[in-house]
Every structure is written in C-alpha cells, then in structure tokens.
Amino acid sequence: MTTSAGVHALVRRTHEERVLRVLREHGAMSRGQIALAVGLSRTTLSEITGSLLQRGAIVVVDTDADRREGSGRPAERLALDPASGQFMGVDFGHRRVRLAVADASHEIVVSGSHRYDDAPWPVRLDLAFQLIDRLSAESGVHYGALQGIGIGVPGPYRPSPGVLVAAPHEPAADGAPEAAAQAAFAARFGAPVIVDNNTRLAALAEVVFGHGSVDDLLYLRISDGVGGGLVVGGRLVTGSSGLAGELGHITADPDGLDCRCGKRGCVETLASVPAILRTCREQGLAVEDLGGLAAAVERRDPVADRVLHAAGTAVGRVLGEASLILNPSDVVIGGEITRVAPALLEQAAATIAAGHFPGAPRPVVRRAELSDDDGALGALAALFHSSPLLAAYPEAAEAGPGGSGPIERGRVERAQAERAPERAQVERAPKTANRGVGHGRAQ
C-alpha cells in the first residue's frame, strides 16, 4: 500500500521533472516565469527550486535587472547546470563495465569503461564506482541530482522493475543485498534504478539511436558473450520471464563445449570473441585479442578465415531460423568483431539468405551502427522512457530507506500523453561523429 510519505515523494519528483523539462525547453527563466509555465504556486516552486539548487541540478545564471521595468529587486534567472549528471546508464558485461551519463537535456556529458575479466559481482560493483568517481573527477560532472539509473547485466533477468536475478554462472556473492547492482546503486545514489539484460538494452539503443525507425528487428551482439534482443510489432520484447532474445544460448552443437549458462554447445561457445580467439589458437594461429585477429584478417590468414567462416555459419543458422519465426525487416549484428572481421557478418548474411523462405522478401542483414557502449546507451533510453517501443516496459524502482518498490506509472503516462503528437515514429538522435563515445545527443 502506498504510504503518504511515498505519495509526497512521488508528487515532489513529478514537480521537479516538470521544472527541469521547462528549463530544458526554454533555457534560463525566472522563478515567476517557471511558476507560470508549470502551474505551481510560488511557495511550492520556491521549495522545489531550492532543492534543485542545493543538489546542483540547476544554477543561478544571472538576473533580469537589465530587462526589468520599474522598481523592485531583480529576479534571479535559473538554468540547468551543464555539469550535473541527471541520467546514468551502466552496462556490466562479462569482462568490463561501460558507463554513459546524460544531463537534463539528454546530452551525453561523460562516458568510459573499465575491464575486470569475469570478476565476482562485489569486485565489478567496486570497479564501477571507481570508474564513476574517476570520470567525475576528470570531467567535473557531479551526480547529486540523478533522476534515474539504468543498469544492463548479462544473462536472463525477469522484467520486474529493479529485480536482479543472478544467472547460474553469476551468483550474487554472499547473498548480501548490496551485492546486487540495483541495491548497490540505489544505496549509493538514492535514485530510481532499472535493471535489464544488457543486450536487450543494446537492441533498444540500436533502434532508438541507430539506423532508423524499425518495427520488427532481430538483434545479436557478439562480444565477450553472445546475446540478443527482439523488437516485434514496434515493441521491445522481454518475454514471460526475461528470456526473450537469448539467441546466444540456442544449441548450435549438441556435442560441443560446456557453456557458462549450464548447457552444452550454445552459440556462445562457438561465436563469442573469446571462443573465436580460442579456436584460432587451437588451430595454430597465435592471437590473444581482437587486434591480433584484425591483423590476421588483414593478411588473409587461412586459419582466421576458416574460424570466422564457421562462427558466421553458426550465427547465421540461428538468426535464419529466428527470422522465419519472427519475420523481421532487419537483422542487426553488433559487437566490435563485426568491424575487425567483416567476413563473419558476410557469412552470417549468406547463411540467413540460403535458409530463407523461397520467394519471400529477405530481411536486411547489417552491422550495428553503435559501438560497444550500446548497452549503456540503451539503459539511458529506457530511463528516458520516450520511445513507443517502451509502451509496456517496466519503470524504475524508486530508491528509499526501506528498499525499493515500483513507481506509480501515472507520471510517465501523463508525460507520454503530452509527447504523443511529437513521436509518431521511434525517436532518434541526430547523428554525430562521436555519438555514444564522447559528447553527443542521446535522445
């Protein structure tokens, strides 16, 4: 049951969002102008702006003295603080964490990553917080006014807001609540948190920020693991228990290697970056990383060609069968390996085409436009909650002293209704040369 304190906190956050949205749309304004724009009393607005000023979300930029008519004390003009991080997207991969922070105008203000090589969750979280603190110190961006945190994690996760469910190969250490990403970030920042499969979030980023408006898309990311995401009928699909899109754990070789998920012969055991590098070494090609593989591809090494051909075939068979079931218009394959070893993508596309229904239009098979920070960008997109793909997507869990629980949907439904005429299609960011890597618009 919602407590009076919870209702008050929700109303307060709604008022804050309205004030921030007005400043985002109109720039610097006086308190009187803001009050008229958002329909709040001067007393309520004074309380809201006082809190936002204290937390660093907004700043006093000047007064209206040069434009003021008559006598009276000049009114301060308030604006968004460009150094205030408002939204944080975090992608915990198997071997590294990636971070992207956006300001109140949804502009990426800082991003970065840190490697940890399959470390236990307490270590991952500690390194993530170290990364956050380091980027803050280097850039001057602060996090005192975070409105939301989106976290991507590997493996199947239930679509319930804020619930982190450990896969068999990644148990929460010691069972402590702080070992779960949602609890740790909520405790650290006191902001609402959402948690979801990082590859599903990457698929969301690809549609919202990438190639264009796509209602039916099949997405696969090949990195330290292999995962997928589905957009069906213009909706991001989670499934009944969060397993939708787990393409990397479809069995490709029943007699193959054990997979970290507990099965045997999954696509991930054949086509993930570690699996490809391992197979190259087993066949006599000494490569330790993607740089070494890129060099082998450049000199047309036969071992590299053979291994990439086999991996592309395995990926293509799975995506081809999924395409016959879902009938997507686009099949997108992401991950840095698609850039350094395009033969894998080419072989996957050829395999999909060979197995497609005769005479039927084939899906467009293409490389993802975004880089490996797509999971963090997708987490931001889920926080913005402004794409039609997210109409049925769960919202963040509101951080509070007693834990976390669902936020009422009313405020987002109202915001979506206000924005409905502006978004007949999936919203996209203006393309920039460094989108998602440095500074660039994230929505």
C-alpha angles and dihedrals in degrees: 000000000000113000124219088247089054092050091049091050091049093050091047093051090048090053090048092051091051092051092047092047092053091050090046091053101039107025123220115012138167121248090253092054091047092049091054092046096051099032098238128139116253090246093054092043092050090055093047096046091045090057093045091050092049092051093046098244091124136021138202106252102177143313133264092242094120092051100035119113120212129000129315138092114306113252120237117240118222129206140171115281106242090206094056117103108216103171128032126197118193127184116194106196125181092266108016145025122229126198135196124177125194130195127227091280089056092250118145105244101171138007139169147140142227129202123227107162106228094321120172117269098260089056092046092052093047092050091047091055090047089053091049092050093046093050090048091053093047097045104030091235113143131199104211093115103042111159095190146350124215118197128192118201131180122253135032115321131180114251092235111124113264096355114133113197115189118227115229091261095048111047120178104258116251090349089266116155090228089061090069113086095227094053094043095051094043090051093046099046106018091226134126112274134201124191127196143148106296094222092052087054089049089055089051091051092050092055098040098041103019141061100345146279108334124173097186118035137157113205130191126179120199112198133112083333134011121248140154147207134207132215109188124176091349094306131110104237122219101167129219094298104016097268097115110124099018089142093148090067098054108116112255098167117023090197094044133110126305112267124219088241090068097257129101131244099007119169087253091065089058108031110028116108093253090048093051092048091047093050091049090054092047089055094050104268111124105216124147103177144006090277090061091046091050090054090050091050090049092056091042095241108194094221092054091047092050095047094046091048091054093046091048090050092052091048092045094052093053094044091044093054091045089050091056089053099043102025096214123189091218134033111196125191117194138184134092092270091070088064099046095038109032090168088078092057092044093052092046090052092049091050092049091050093048092054098041123116108275113257095005121121110267122230118250107255111204145154118262114261096216127073129235092291089072092108092058090046090049089053088055091049090053089051093051086053089194102124123093087229088073098054092117097026117123118251131231125287111247112238115232142155093266096049126270137307138171120293114231109259095224098095094051093043089053091048091048091051090051091051098040097101090052097055113050086144134036107288117243136193121242106260115253131180092244100033112161093001104072129345118347142119115284101191 
